[in-house]
Amino acid sequence: MGGISVTQLLILLVIVMLVFGTKRLRNIGSDLGSAVKGFRKGIEDDTADKEPEKITTEESQSAASQSKEEKEPAKSPTNKDV
């Protein structure tokens, strides 16, 4: 009740083969397989990129000096500047 039987799947497969042809179905299958492979590789690369990076002391010092400069208020112009 409501399920797809084996005979219905075979009939569907025959119809699809007649419509698309075996050569085109083979190409679609290989394209789909390579897309899934690329997707899995992308997921693995993404998880490898999320590992914490080591920050050198020079980078941390330059970042600290940049944040210090950003916190300083901008000097307002005086009458002499105008």
mmCIF file of the N, C-alpha and C atoms, coordinates in Angstrom:
data_MODEL
# 
_entry.id   MODEL 
# 
loop_
_atom_site.group_PDB 
_atom_site.id 
_atom_site.type_symbol 
_atom_site.label_atom_id 
_atom_site.label_alt_id 
_atom_site.label_comp_id 
_atom_site.label_asym_id 
_atom_site.label_entity_id 
_atom_site.label_seq_id 
_atom_site.pdbx_PDB_ins_code 
_atom_site.Cartn_x 
_atom_site.Cartn_y 
_atom_site.Cartn_z 
_atom_site.occupancy 
_atom_site.B_iso_or_equiv 
_atom_site.pdbx_formal_charge 
_atom_site.auth_seq_id 
_atom_site.auth_comp_id 
_atom_site.auth_asym_id 
_atom_site.auth_atom_id 
_atom_site.pdbx_PDB_model_num 
ATOM 1   N N  . MET A 1 1  ? 0.843  -1.187 0.000   1.00 0.00 ? 1  MET A N  1 
ATOM 2   C CA . MET A 1 1  ? 0.000  0.000  0.000   1.00 0.00 ? 1  MET A CA 1 
ATOM 3   C C  . MET A 1 1  ? 0.883  1.244  0.000   1.00 0.00 ? 1  MET A C  1 
ATOM 4   N N  . GLY A 1 2  ? 0.911  1.950  -1.110  1.00 0.00 ? 2  GLY A N  1 
ATOM 5   C CA . GLY A 1 2  ? 1.658  3.194  -1.197  1.00 0.00 ? 2  GLY A CA 1 
ATOM 6   C C  . GLY A 1 2  ? 3.129  3.017  -1.524  1.00 0.00 ? 2  GLY A C  1 
ATOM 7   N N  . GLY A 1 3  ? 3.650  1.767  -1.493  1.00 0.00 ? 3  GLY A N  1 
ATOM 8   C CA . GLY A 1 3  ? 5.056  1.528  -1.780  1.00 0.00 ? 3  GLY A CA 1 
ATOM 9   C C  . GLY A 1 3  ? 5.282  1.278  -3.263  1.00 0.00 ? 3  GLY A C  1 
ATOM 10  N N  . ILE A 1 4  ? 6.530  1.392  -3.661  1.00 0.00 ? 4  ILE A N  1 
ATOM 11  C CA . ILE A 1 4  ? 6.886  1.131  -5.054  1.00 0.00 ? 4  ILE A CA 1 
ATOM 12  C C  . ILE A 1 4  ? 7.419  -0.298 -5.146  1.00 0.00 ? 4  ILE A C  1 
ATOM 13  N N  . SER A 1 5  ? 6.853  -1.077 -6.019  1.00 0.00 ? 5  SER A N  1 
ATOM 14  C CA . SER A 1 5  ? 7.288  -2.476 -6.158  1.00 0.00 ? 5  SER A CA 1 
ATOM 15  C C  . SER A 1 5  ? 8.455  -2.567 -7.139  1.00 0.00 ? 5  SER A C  1 
ATOM 16  N N  . VAL A 1 6  ? 9.048  -3.742 -7.205  1.00 0.00 ? 6  VAL A N  1 
ATOM 17  C CA . VAL A 1 6  ? 10.197 -3.981 -8.073  1.00 0.00 ? 6  VAL A CA 1 
ATOM 18  C C  . VAL A 1 6  ? 9.782  -3.855 -9.539  1.00 0.00 ? 6  VAL A C  1 
ATOM 19  N N  . THR A 1 7  ? 8.609  -4.356 -9.878  1.00 0.00 ? 7  THR A N  1 
ATOM 20  C CA . THR A 1 7  ? 8.157  -4.278 -11.266 1.00 0.00 ? 7  THR A CA 1 
ATOM 21  C C  . THR A 1 7  ? 7.944  -2.826 -11.700 1.00 0.00 ? 7  THR A C  1 
ATOM 22  N N  . GLN A 1 8  ? 7.435  -2.006 -10.818 1.00 0.00 ? 8  GLN A N  1 
ATOM 23  C CA . GLN A 1 8  ? 7.253  -0.591 -11.139 1.00 0.00 ? 8  GLN A CA 1 
ATOM 24  C C  . GLN A 1 8  ? 8.597  0.099  -11.351 1.00 0.00 ? 8  GLN A C  1 
ATOM 25  N N  . LEU A 1 9  ? 9.600  -0.252 -10.552 1.00 0.00 ? 9  LEU A N  1 
ATOM 26  C CA . LEU A 1 9  ? 10.932 0.312  -10.727 1.00 0.00 ? 9  LEU A CA 1 
ATOM 27  C C  . LEU A 1 9  ? 11.545 -0.112 -12.055 1.00 0.00 ? 9  LEU A C  1 
ATOM 28  N N  . LEU A 1 10 ? 11.361 -1.369 -12.437 1.00 0.00 ? 10 LEU A N  1 
ATOM 29  C CA . LEU A 1 10 ? 11.885 -1.849 -13.716 1.00 0.00 ? 10 LEU A CA 1 
ATOM 30  C C  . LEU A 1 10 ? 11.220 -1.135 -14.893 1.00 0.00 ? 10 LEU A C  1 
ATOM 31  N N  . ILE A 1 11 ? 9.913  -0.967 -14.820 1.00 0.00 ? 11 ILE A N  1 
ATOM 32  C CA . ILE A 1 11 ? 9.194  -0.254 -15.885 1.00 0.00 ? 11 ILE A CA 1 
ATOM 33  C C  . ILE A 1 11 ? 9.689  1.191  -15.977 1.00 0.00 ? 11 ILE A C  1 
ATOM 34  N N  . LEU A 1 12 ? 9.876  1.829  -14.857 1.00 0.00 ? 12 LEU A N  1 
ATOM 35  C CA . LEU A 1 12 ? 10.381 3.207  -14.826 1.00 0.00 ? 12 LEU A CA 1 
ATOM 36  C C  . LEU A 1 12 ? 11.794 3.286  -15.418 1.00 0.00 ? 12 LEU A C  1 
ATOM 37  N N  . LEU A 1 13 ? 12.635 2.310  -15.092 1.00 0.00 ? 13 LEU A N  1 
ATOM 38  C CA . LEU A 1 13 ? 14.003 2.274  -15.618 1.00 0.00 ? 13 LEU A CA 1 
ATOM 39  C C  . LEU A 1 13 ? 14.000 2.110  -17.136 1.00 0.00 ? 13 LEU A C  1 
ATOM 40  N N  . VAL A 1 14 ? 13.131 1.261  -17.657 1.00 0.00 ? 14 VAL A N  1 
ATOM 41  C CA . VAL A 1 14 ? 13.040 1.056  -19.105 1.00 0.00 ? 14 VAL A CA 1 
ATOM 42  C C  . VAL A 1 14 ? 12.579 2.339  -19.800 1.00 0.00 ? 14 VAL A C  1 
ATOM 43  N N  . ILE A 1 15 ? 11.615 3.014  -19.224 1.00 0.00 ? 15 ILE A N  1 
ATOM 44  C CA . ILE A 1 15 ? 11.118 4.269  -19.815 1.00 0.00 ? 15 ILE A CA 1 
ATOM 45  C C  . ILE A 1 15 ? 12.215 5.339  -19.819 1.00 0.00 ? 15 ILE A C  1 
ATOM 46  N N  . VAL A 1 16 ? 12.942 5.455  -18.720 1.00 0.00 ? 16 VAL A N  1 
ATOM 47  C CA . VAL A 1 16 ? 14.019 6.441  -18.630 1.00 0.00 ? 16 VAL A CA 1 
ATOM 48  C C  . VAL A 1 16 ? 15.114 6.126  -19.649 1.00 0.00 ? 16 VAL A C  1 
ATOM 49  N N  . MET A 1 17 ? 15.441 4.852  -19.815 1.00 0.00 ? 17 MET A N  1 
ATOM 50  C CA . MET A 1 17 ? 16.468 4.458  -20.789 1.00 0.00 ? 17 MET A CA 1 
ATOM 51  C C  . MET A 1 17 ? 16.019 4.759  -22.216 1.00 0.00 ? 17 MET A C  1 
ATOM 52  N N  . LEU A 1 18 ? 14.741 4.583  -22.486 1.00 0.00 ? 18 LEU A N  1 
ATOM 53  C CA . LEU A 1 18 ? 14.235 4.893  -23.822 1.00 0.00 ? 18 LEU A CA 1 
ATOM 54  C C  . LEU A 1 18 ? 14.243 6.396  -24.094 1.00 0.00 ? 18 LEU A C  1 
ATOM 55  N N  . VAL A 1 19 ? 13.935 7.173  -23.092 1.00 0.00 ? 19 VAL A N  1 
ATOM 56  C CA . VAL A 1 19 ? 13.873 8.626  -23.267 1.00 0.00 ? 19 VAL A CA 1 
ATOM 57  C C  . VAL A 1 19 ? 15.270 9.222  -23.395 1.00 0.00 ? 19 VAL A C  1 
ATOM 58  N N  . PHE A 1 20 ? 16.170 8.893  -22.488 1.00 0.00 ? 20 PHE A N  1 
ATOM 59  C CA . PHE A 1 20 ? 17.491 9.519  -22.457 1.00 0.00 ? 20 PHE A CA 1 
ATOM 60  C C  . PHE A 1 20 ? 18.552 8.746  -23.237 1.00 0.00 ? 20 PHE A C  1 
ATOM 61  N N  . GLY A 1 21 ? 18.470 7.461  -23.280 1.00 0.00 ? 21 GLY A N  1 
ATOM 62  C CA . GLY A 1 21 ? 19.503 6.654  -23.922 1.00 0.00 ? 21 GLY A CA 1 
ATOM 63  C C  . GLY A 1 21 ? 20.586 6.286  -22.912 1.00 0.00 ? 21 GLY A C  1 
ATOM 64  N N  . THR A 1 22 ? 21.238 5.158  -23.171 1.00 0.00 ? 22 THR A N  1 
ATOM 65  C CA . THR A 1 22 ? 22.223 4.656  -22.206 1.00 0.00 ? 22 THR A CA 1 
ATOM 66  C C  . THR A 1 22 ? 23.472 5.534  -22.150 1.00 0.00 ? 22 THR A C  1 
ATOM 67  N N  . LYS A 1 23 ? 23.870 6.099  -23.267 1.00 0.00 ? 23 LYS A N  1 
ATOM 68  C CA . LYS A 1 23 ? 25.081 6.922  -23.288 1.00 0.00 ? 23 LYS A CA 1 
ATOM 69  C C  . LYS A 1 23 ? 24.895 8.183  -22.445 1.00 0.00 ? 23 LYS A C  1 
ATOM 70  N N  . ARG A 1 24 ? 23.761 8.819  -22.595 1.00 0.00 ? 24 ARG A N  1 
ATOM 71  C CA . ARG A 1 24 ? 23.500 10.043 -21.828 1.00 0.00 ? 24 ARG A CA 1 
ATOM 72  C C  . ARG A 1 24 ? 23.331 9.736  -20.347 1.00 0.00 ? 24 ARG A C  1 
ATOM 73  N N  . LEU A 1 25 ? 22.699 8.608  -20.020 1.00 0.00 ? 25 LEU A N  1 
ATOM 74  C CA . LEU A 1 25 ? 22.551 8.220  -18.613 1.00 0.00 ? 25 LEU A CA 1 
ATOM 75  C C  . LEU A 1 25 ? 23.918 7.962  -17.980 1.00 0.00 ? 25 LEU A C  1 
ATOM 76  N N  . ARG A 1 26 ? 24.837 7.357  -18.744 1.00 0.00 ? 26 ARG A N  1 
ATOM 77  C CA . ARG A 1 26 ? 26.186 7.107  -18.243 1.00 0.00 ? 26 ARG A CA 1 
ATOM 78  C C  . ARG A 1 26 ? 26.890 8.430  -17.947 1.00 0.00 ? 26 ARG A C  1 
ATOM 79  N N  . ASN A 1 27 ? 26.734 9.405  -18.837 1.00 0.00 ? 27 ASN A N  1 
ATOM 80  C CA . ASN A 1 27 ? 27.348 10.721 -18.626 1.00 0.00 ? 27 ASN A CA 1 
ATOM 81  C C  . ASN A 1 27 ? 26.756 11.426 -17.409 1.00 0.00 ? 27 ASN A C  1 
ATOM 82  N N  . ILE A 1 28 ? 25.446 11.327 -17.261 1.00 0.00 ? 28 ILE A N  1 
ATOM 83  C CA . ILE A 1 28 ? 24.791 11.948 -16.106 1.00 0.00 ? 28 ILE A CA 1 
ATOM 84  C C  . ILE A 1 28 ? 25.281 11.298 -14.814 1.00 0.00 ? 28 ILE A C  1 
ATOM 85  N N  . GLY A 1 29 ? 25.416 9.972  -14.821 1.00 0.00 ? 29 GLY A N  1 
ATOM 86  C CA . GLY A 1 29 ? 25.895 9.257  -13.637 1.00 0.00 ? 29 GLY A CA 1 
ATOM 87  C C  . GLY A 1 29 ? 27.313 9.649  -13.258 1.00 0.00 ? 29 GLY A C  1 
ATOM 88  N N  . SER A 1 30 ? 28.183 9.764  -14.261 1.00 0.00 ? 30 SER A N  1 
ATOM 89  C CA . SER A 1 30 ? 29.571 10.136 -13.954 1.00 0.00 ? 30 SER A CA 1 
ATOM 90  C C  . SER A 1 30 ? 29.648 11.588 -13.481 1.00 0.00 ? 30 SER A C  1 
ATOM 91  N N  . ASP A 1 31 ? 28.845 12.473 -14.062 1.00 0.00 ? 31 ASP A N  1 
ATOM 92  C CA . ASP A 1 31 ? 28.820 13.864 -13.615 1.00 0.00 ? 31 ASP A CA 1 
ATOM 93  C C  . ASP A 1 31 ? 28.318 13.980 -12.182 1.00 0.00 ? 31 ASP A C  1 
ATOM 94  N N  . LEU A 1 32 ? 27.293 13.207 -11.872 1.00 0.00 ? 32 LEU A N  1 
ATOM 95  C CA . LEU A 1 32 ? 26.750 13.223 -10.520 1.00 0.00 ? 32 LEU A CA 1 
ATOM 96  C C  . LEU A 1 32 ? 27.758 12.668 -9.525  1.00 0.00 ? 32 LEU A C  1 
ATOM 97  N N  . GLY A 1 33 ? 28.453 11.609 -9.906  1.00 0.00 ? 33 GLY A N  1 
ATOM 98  C CA . GLY A 1 33 ? 29.469 11.026 -9.031  1.00 0.00 ? 33 GLY A CA 1 
ATOM 99  C C  . GLY A 1 33 ? 30.616 11.983 -8.758  1.00 0.00 ? 33 GLY A C  1 
ATOM 100 N N  . SER A 1 34 ? 31.078 12.684 -9.799  1.00 0.00 ? 34 SER A N  1 
ATOM 101 C CA . SER A 1 34 ? 32.173 13.636 -9.591  1.00 0.00 ? 34 SER A CA 1 
ATOM 102 C C  . SER A 1 34 ? 31.718 14.831 -8.768  1.00 0.00 ? 34 SER A C  1 
ATOM 103 N N  . ALA A 1 35 ? 30.455 15.225 -8.888  1.00 0.00 ? 35 ALA A N  1 
ATOM 104 C CA . ALA A 1 35 ? 29.934 16.327 -8.076  1.00 0.00 ? 35 ALA A CA 1 
ATOM 105 C C  . ALA A 1 35 ? 29.895 15.937 -6.607  1.00 0.00 ? 35 ALA A C  1 
ATOM 106 N N  . VAL A 1 36 ? 29.456 14.722 -6.318  1.00 0.00 ? 36 VAL A N  1 
ATOM 107 C CA . VAL A 1 36 ? 29.421 14.255 -4.927  1.00 0.00 ? 36 VAL A CA 1 
ATOM 108 C C  . VAL A 1 36 ? 30.833 14.148 -4.369  1.00 0.00 ? 36 VAL A C  1 
ATOM 109 N N  . LYS A 1 37 ? 31.762 13.665 -5.195  1.00 0.00 ? 37 LYS A N  1 
ATOM 110 C CA . LYS A 1 37 ? 33.160 13.544 -4.770  1.00 0.00 ? 37 LYS A CA 1 
ATOM 111 C C  . LYS A 1 37 ? 33.749 14.920 -4.447  1.00 0.00 ? 37 LYS A C  1 
ATOM 112 N N  . GLY A 1 38 ? 33.482 15.901 -5.299  1.00 0.00 ? 38 GLY A N  1 
ATOM 113 C CA . GLY A 1 38 ? 33.959 17.261 -5.058  1.00 0.00 ? 38 GLY A CA 1 
ATOM 114 C C  . GLY A 1 38 ? 33.338 17.867 -3.818  1.00 0.00 ? 38 GLY A C  1 
ATOM 115 N N  . PHE A 1 39 ? 32.058 17.583 -3.579  1.00 0.00 ? 39 PHE A N  1 
ATOM 116 C CA . PHE A 1 39 ? 31.381 18.093 -2.394  1.00 0.00 ? 39 PHE A CA 1 
ATOM 117 C C  . PHE A 1 39 ? 32.006 17.520 -1.129  1.00 0.00 ? 39 PHE A C  1 
ATOM 118 N N  . ARG A 1 40 ? 32.270 16.221 -1.123  1.00 0.00 ? 40 ARG A N  1 
ATOM 119 C CA . ARG A 1 40 ? 32.894 15.592 0.051   1.00 0.00 ? 40 ARG A CA 1 
ATOM 120 C C  . ARG A 1 40 ? 34.287 16.159 0.298   1.00 0.00 ? 40 ARG A C  1 
ATOM 121 N N  . LYS A 1 41 ? 35.050 16.370 -0.773  1.00 0.00 ? 41 LYS A N  1 
ATOM 122 C CA . LYS A 1 41 ? 36.388 16.926 -0.633  1.00 0.00 ? 41 LYS A CA 1 
ATOM 123 C C  . LYS A 1 41 ? 36.317 18.345 -0.078  1.00 0.00 ? 41 LYS A C  1 
ATOM 124 N N  . GLY A 1 42 ? 35.348 19.114 -0.532  1.00 0.00 ? 42 GLY A N  1 
ATOM 125 C CA . GLY A 1 42 ? 35.160 20.471 -0.024  1.00 0.00 ? 42 GLY A CA 1 
ATOM 126 C C  . GLY A 1 42 ? 34.815 20.486 1.451   1.00 0.00 ? 42 GLY A C  1 
ATOM 127 N N  . ILE A 1 43 ? 33.997 19.560 1.890   1.00 0.00 ? 43 ILE A N  1 
ATOM 128 C CA . ILE A 1 43 ? 33.630 19.467 3.305   1.00 0.00 ? 43 ILE A CA 1 
ATOM 129 C C  . ILE A 1 43 ? 34.860 19.114 4.133   1.00 0.00 ? 43 ILE A C  1 
ATOM 130 N N  . GLU A 1 44 ? 35.674 18.165 3.653   1.00 0.00 ? 44 GLU A N  1 
ATOM 131 C CA . GLU A 1 44 ? 36.878 17.775 4.383   1.00 0.00 ? 44 GLU A CA 1 
ATOM 132 C C  . GLU A 1 44 ? 37.876 18.923 4.453   1.00 0.00 ? 44 GLU A C  1 
ATOM 133 N N  . ASP A 1 45 ? 38.022 19.676 3.358   1.00 0.00 ? 45 ASP A N  1 
ATOM 134 C CA . ASP A 1 45 ? 38.938 20.819 3.346   1.00 0.00 ? 45 ASP A CA 1 
ATOM 135 C C  . ASP A 1 45 ? 38.462 21.904 4.294   1.00 0.00 ? 45 ASP A C  1 
ATOM 136 N N  . ASP A 1 46 ? 37.153 22.099 4.372   1.00 0.00 ? 46 ASP A N  1 
ATOM 137 C CA . ASP A 1 46 ? 36.597 23.130 5.244   1.00 0.00 ? 46 ASP A CA 1 
ATOM 138 C C  . ASP A 1 46 ? 36.862 22.812 6.709   1.00 0.00 ? 46 ASP A C  1 
ATOM 139 N N  . THR A 1 47 ? 36.728 21.543 7.096   1.00 0.00 ? 47 THR A N  1 
ATOM 140 C CA . THR A 1 47 ? 36.981 21.178 8.496   1.00 0.00 ? 47 THR A CA 1 
ATOM 141 C C  . THR A 1 47 ? 38.466 21.279 8.819   1.00 0.00 ? 47 THR A C  1 
ATOM 142 N N  . ALA A 1 48 ? 39.330 21.030 7.835   1.00 0.00 ? 48 ALA A N  1 
ATOM 143 C CA . ALA A 1 48 ? 40.767 21.154 8.067   1.00 0.00 ? 48 ALA A CA 1 
ATOM 144 C C  . ALA A 1 48 ? 41.170 22.621 8.211   1.00 0.00 ? 48 ALA A C  1 
ATOM 145 N N  . ASP A 1 49 ? 40.468 23.534 7.526   1.00 0.00 ? 49 ASP A N  1 
ATOM 146 C CA . ASP A 1 49 ? 40.777 24.957 7.601   1.00 0.00 ? 49 ASP A CA 1 
ATOM 147 C C  . ASP A 1 49 ? 40.366 25.562 8.939   1.00 0.00 ? 49 ASP A C  1 
ATOM 148 N N  . LYS A 1 50 ? 39.458 24.939 9.650   1.00 0.00 ? 50 LYS A N  1 
ATOM 149 C CA . LYS A 1 50 ? 38.970 25.499 10.905  1.00 0.00 ? 50 LYS A CA 1 
ATOM 150 C C  . LYS A 1 50 ? 39.885 25.228 12.089  1.00 0.00 ? 50 LYS A C  1 
ATOM 151 N N  . GLU A 1 51 ? 40.989 24.518 11.858  1.00 0.00 ? 51 GLU A N  1 
ATOM 152 C CA . GLU A 1 51 ? 41.931 24.286 12.948  1.00 0.00 ? 51 GLU A CA 1 
ATOM 153 C C  . GLU A 1 51 ? 42.560 25.614 13.339  1.00 0.00 ? 51 GLU A C  1 
ATOM 154 N N  . PRO A 1 52 ? 42.809 25.830 14.629  1.00 0.00 ? 52 PRO A N  1 
ATOM 155 C CA . PRO A 1 52 ? 43.355 27.113 15.057  1.00 0.00 ? 52 PRO A CA 1 
ATOM 156 C C  . PRO A 1 52 ? 44.732 27.358 14.459  1.00 0.00 ? 52 PRO A C  1 
ATOM 157 N N  . GLU A 1 53 ? 44.932 28.566 13.995  1.00 0.00 ? 53 GLU A N  1 
ATOM 158 C CA . GLU A 1 53 ? 46.213 28.932 13.415  1.00 0.00 ? 53 GLU A CA 1 
ATOM 159 C C  . GLU A 1 53 ? 47.107 29.504 14.501  1.00 0.00 ? 53 GLU A C  1 
ATOM 160 N N  . LYS A 1 54 ? 48.400 29.247 14.373  1.00 0.00 ? 54 LYS A N  1 
ATOM 161 C CA . LYS A 1 54 ? 49.347 29.785 15.325  1.00 0.00 ? 54 LYS A CA 1 
ATOM 162 C C  . LYS A 1 54 ? 49.682 31.211 14.918  1.00 0.00 ? 54 LYS A C  1 
ATOM 163 N N  . ILE A 1 55 ? 49.625 32.121 15.886  1.00 0.00 ? 55 ILE A N  1 
ATOM 164 C CA . ILE A 1 55 ? 49.936 33.518 15.629  1.00 0.00 ? 55 ILE A CA 1 
ATOM 165 C C  . ILE A 1 55 ? 51.326 33.799 16.166  1.00 0.00 ? 55 ILE A C  1 
ATOM 166 N N  . THR A 1 56 ? 52.153 34.371 15.337  1.00 0.00 ? 56 THR A N  1 
ATOM 167 C CA . THR A 1 56 ? 53.505 34.699 15.778  1.00 0.00 ? 56 THR A CA 1 
ATOM 168 C C  . THR A 1 56 ? 53.464 35.938 16.661  1.00 0.00 ? 56 THR A C  1 
ATOM 169 N N  . THR A 1 57 ? 54.522 36.165 17.383  1.00 0.00 ? 57 THR A N  1 
ATOM 170 C CA . THR A 1 57 ? 54.552 37.321 18.291  1.00 0.00 ? 57 THR A CA 1 
ATOM 171 C C  . THR A 1 57 ? 54.518 38.624 17.510  1.00 0.00 ? 57 THR A C  1 
ATOM 172 N N  . GLU A 1 58 ? 55.126 38.663 16.317  1.00 0.00 ? 58 GLU A N  1 
ATOM 173 C CA . GLU A 1 58 ? 55.104 39.876 15.515  1.00 0.00 ? 58 GLU A CA 1 
ATOM 174 C C  . GLU A 1 58 ? 53.679 40.215 15.080  1.00 0.00 ? 58 GLU A C  1 
ATOM 175 N N  . GLU A 1 59 ? 52.922 39.197 14.685  1.00 0.00 ? 59 GLU A N  1 
ATOM 176 C CA . GLU A 1 59 ? 51.549 39.433 14.266  1.00 0.00 ? 59 GLU A CA 1 
ATOM 177 C C  . GLU A 1 59 ? 50.698 39.913 15.425  1.00 0.00 ? 59 GLU A C  1 
ATOM 178 N N  . SER A 1 60 ? 50.897 39.341 16.605  1.00 0.00 ? 60 SER A N  1 
ATOM 179 C CA . SER A 1 60 ? 50.094 39.753 17.751  1.00 0.00 ? 60 SER A CA 1 
ATOM 180 C C  . SER A 1 60 ? 50.449 41.166 18.187  1.00 0.00 ? 60 SER A C  1 
ATOM 181 N N  . GLN A 1 61 ? 51.730 41.551 18.091  1.00 0.00 ? 61 GLN A N  1 
ATOM 182 C CA . GLN A 1 61 ? 52.136 42.908 18.458  1.00 0.00 ? 61 GLN A CA 1 
ATOM 183 C C  . GLN A 1 61 ? 51.581 43.924 17.471  1.00 0.00 ? 61 GLN A C  1 
ATOM 184 N N  . SER A 1 62 ? 51.619 43.604 16.182  1.00 0.00 ? 62 SER A N  1 
ATOM 185 C CA . SER A 1 62 ? 51.090 44.538 15.185  1.00 0.00 ? 62 SER A CA 1 
ATOM 186 C C  . SER A 1 62 ? 49.573 44.665 15.326  1.00 0.00 ? 62 SER A C  1 
ATOM 187 N N  . ALA A 1 63 ? 48.896 43.580 15.664  1.00 0.00 ? 63 ALA A N  1 
ATOM 188 C CA . ALA A 1 63 ? 47.452 43.631 15.869  1.00 0.00 ? 63 ALA A CA 1 
ATOM 189 C C  . ALA A 1 63 ? 47.127 44.472 17.098  1.00 0.00 ? 63 ALA A C  1 
ATOM 190 N N  . ALA A 1 64 ? 47.941 44.367 18.133  1.00 0.00 ? 64 ALA A N  1 
ATOM 191 C CA . ALA A 1 64 ? 47.709 45.150 19.342  1.00 0.00 ? 64 ALA A CA 1 
ATOM 192 C C  . ALA A 1 64 ? 47.918 46.636 19.069  1.00 0.00 ? 64 ALA A C  1 
ATOM 193 N N  . SER A 1 65 ? 48.933 46.985 18.295  1.00 0.00 ? 65 SER A N  1 
ATOM 194 C CA . SER A 1 65 ? 49.184 48.395 18.002  1.00 0.00 ? 65 SER A CA 1 
ATOM 195 C C  . SER A 1 65 ? 48.091 48.971 17.109  1.00 0.00 ? 65 SER A C  1 
ATOM 196 N N  . GLN A 1 66 ? 47.552 48.154 16.197  1.00 0.00 ? 66 GLN A N  1 
ATOM 197 C CA . GLN A 1 66 ? 46.470 48.629 15.343  1.00 0.00 ? 66 GLN A CA 1 
ATOM 198 C C  . GLN A 1 66 ? 45.214 48.881 16.167  1.00 0.00 ? 66 GLN A C  1 
ATOM 199 N N  . SER A 1 67 ? 44.904 47.992 17.085  1.00 0.00 ? 67 SER A N  1 
ATOM 200 C CA . SER A 1 67 ? 43.704 48.187 17.902  1.00 0.00 ? 67 SER A CA 1 
ATOM 201 C C  . SER A 1 67 ? 43.871 49.387 18.819  1.00 0.00 ? 67 SER A C  1 
ATOM 202 N N  . LYS A 1 68 ? 45.093 49.665 19.273  1.00 0.00 ? 68 LYS A N  1 
ATOM 203 C CA . LYS A 1 68 ? 45.357 50.822 20.128  1.00 0.00 ? 68 LYS A CA 1 
ATOM 204 C C  . LYS A 1 68 ? 45.129 52.108 19.337  1.00 0.00 ? 68 LYS A C  1 
ATOM 205 N N  . GLU A 1 69 ? 45.581 52.134 18.073  1.00 0.00 ? 69 GLU A N  1 
ATOM 206 C CA . GLU A 1 69 ? 45.379 53.303 17.235  1.00 0.00 ? 69 GLU A CA 1 
ATOM 207 C C  . GLU A 1 69 ? 43.907 53.535 16.954  1.00 0.00 ? 69 GLU A C  1 
ATOM 208 N N  . GLU A 1 70 ? 43.152 52.468 16.801  1.00 0.00 ? 70 GLU A N  1 
ATOM 209 C CA . GLU A 1 70 ? 41.731 52.599 16.524  1.00 0.00 ? 70 GLU A CA 1 
ATOM 210 C C  . GLU A 1 70 ? 40.976 53.140 17.731  1.00 0.00 ? 70 GLU A C  1 
ATOM 211 N N  . LYS A 1 71 ? 41.442 52.868 18.935  1.00 0.00 ? 71 LYS A N  1 
ATOM 212 C CA . LYS A 1 71 ? 40.753 53.308 20.144  1.00 0.00 ? 71 LYS A CA 1 
ATOM 213 C C  . LYS A 1 71 ? 40.990 54.780 20.442  1.00 0.00 ? 71 LYS A C  1 
ATOM 214 N N  . GLU A 1 72 ? 42.106 55.347 19.948  1.00 0.00 ? 72 GLU A N  1 
ATOM 215 C CA . GLU A 1 72 ? 42.403 56.747 20.213  1.00 0.00 ? 72 GLU A CA 1 
ATOM 216 C C  . GLU A 1 72 ? 41.397 57.616 19.464  1.00 0.00 ? 72 GLU A C  1 
ATOM 217 N N  . PRO A 1 73 ? 40.829 58.625 20.144  1.00 0.00 ? 73 PRO A N  1 
ATOM 218 C CA . PRO A 1 73 ? 39.864 59.493 19.469  1.00 0.00 ? 73 PRO A CA 1 
ATOM 219 C C  . PRO A 1 73 ? 40.558 60.371 18.438  1.00 0.00 ? 73 PRO A C  1 
ATOM 220 N N  . ALA A 1 74 ? 39.847 60.711 17.412  1.00 0.00 ? 74 ALA A N  1 
ATOM 221 C CA . ALA A 1 74 ? 40.385 61.583 16.380  1.00 0.00 ? 74 ALA A CA 1 
ATOM 222 C C  . ALA A 1 74 ? 40.492 62.999 16.913  1.00 0.00 ? 74 ALA A C  1 
ATOM 223 N N  . LYS A 1 75 ? 41.560 63.673 16.552  1.00 0.00 ? 75 LYS A N  1 
ATOM 224 C CA . LYS A 1 75 ? 41.762 65.040 17.025  1.00 0.00 ? 75 LYS A CA 1 
ATOM 225 C C  . LYS A 1 75 ? 40.859 65.972 16.245  1.00 0.00 ? 75 LYS A C  1 
ATOM 226 N N  . SER A 1 76 ? 40.179 66.862 16.977  1.00 0.00 ? 76 SER A N  1 
ATOM 227 C CA . SER A 1 76 ? 39.305 67.810 16.319  1.00 0.00 ? 76 SER A CA 1 
ATOM 228 C C  . SER A 1 76 ? 40.130 69.009 15.852  1.00 0.00 ? 76 SER A C  1 
ATOM 229 N N  . PRO A 1 77 ? 39.743 69.629 14.758  1.00 0.00 ? 77 PRO A N  1 
ATOM 230 C CA . PRO A 1 77 ? 40.512 70.764 14.249  1.00 0.00 ? 77 PRO A CA 1 
ATOM 231 C C  . PRO A 1 77 ? 40.401 71.969 15.189  1.00 0.00 ? 77 PRO A C  1 
ATOM 232 N N  . THR A 1 78 ? 41.466 72.695 15.308  1.00 0.00 ? 78 THR A N  1 
ATOM 233 C CA . THR A 1 78 ? 41.463 73.915 16.125  1.00 0.00 ? 78 THR A CA 1 
ATOM 234 C C  . THR A 1 78 ? 41.295 75.122 15.221  1.00 0.00 ? 78 THR A C  1 
ATOM 235 N N  . ASN A 1 79 ? 41.175 76.288 15.829  1.00 0.00 ? 79 ASN A N  1 
ATOM 236 C CA . ASN A 1 79 ? 41.019 77.504 15.058  1.00 0.00 ? 79 ASN A CA 1 
ATOM 237 C C  . ASN A 1 79 ? 42.248 77.769 14.208  1.00 0.00 ? 79 ASN A C  1 
ATOM 238 N N  . LYS A 1 80 ? 43.409 77.343 14.662  1.00 0.00 ? 80 LYS A N  1 
ATOM 239 C CA . LYS A 1 80 ? 44.627 77.581 13.919  1.00 0.00 ? 80 LYS A CA 1 
ATOM 240 C C  . LYS A 1 80 ? 44.668 76.724 12.644  1.00 0.00 ? 80 LYS A C  1 
ATOM 241 N N  . ASP A 1 81 ? 44.033 75.542 12.682  1.00 0.00 ? 81 ASP A N  1 
ATOM 242 C CA . ASP A 1 81 ? 44.032 74.662 11.523  1.00 0.00 ? 81 ASP A CA 1 
ATOM 243 C C  . ASP A 1 81 ? 43.122 75.185 10.417  1.00 0.00 ? 81 ASP A C  1 
ATOM 244 N N  . VAL A 1 82 ? 42.132 75.956 10.770  1.00 0.00 ? 82 VAL A N  1 
ATOM 245 C CA . VAL A 1 82 ? 41.137 76.417 9.788   1.00 0.00 ? 82 VAL A CA 1 
ATOM 246 C C  . VAL A 1 82 ? 41.556 77.628 9.087   1.00 0.00 ? 82 VAL A C  1 
# 
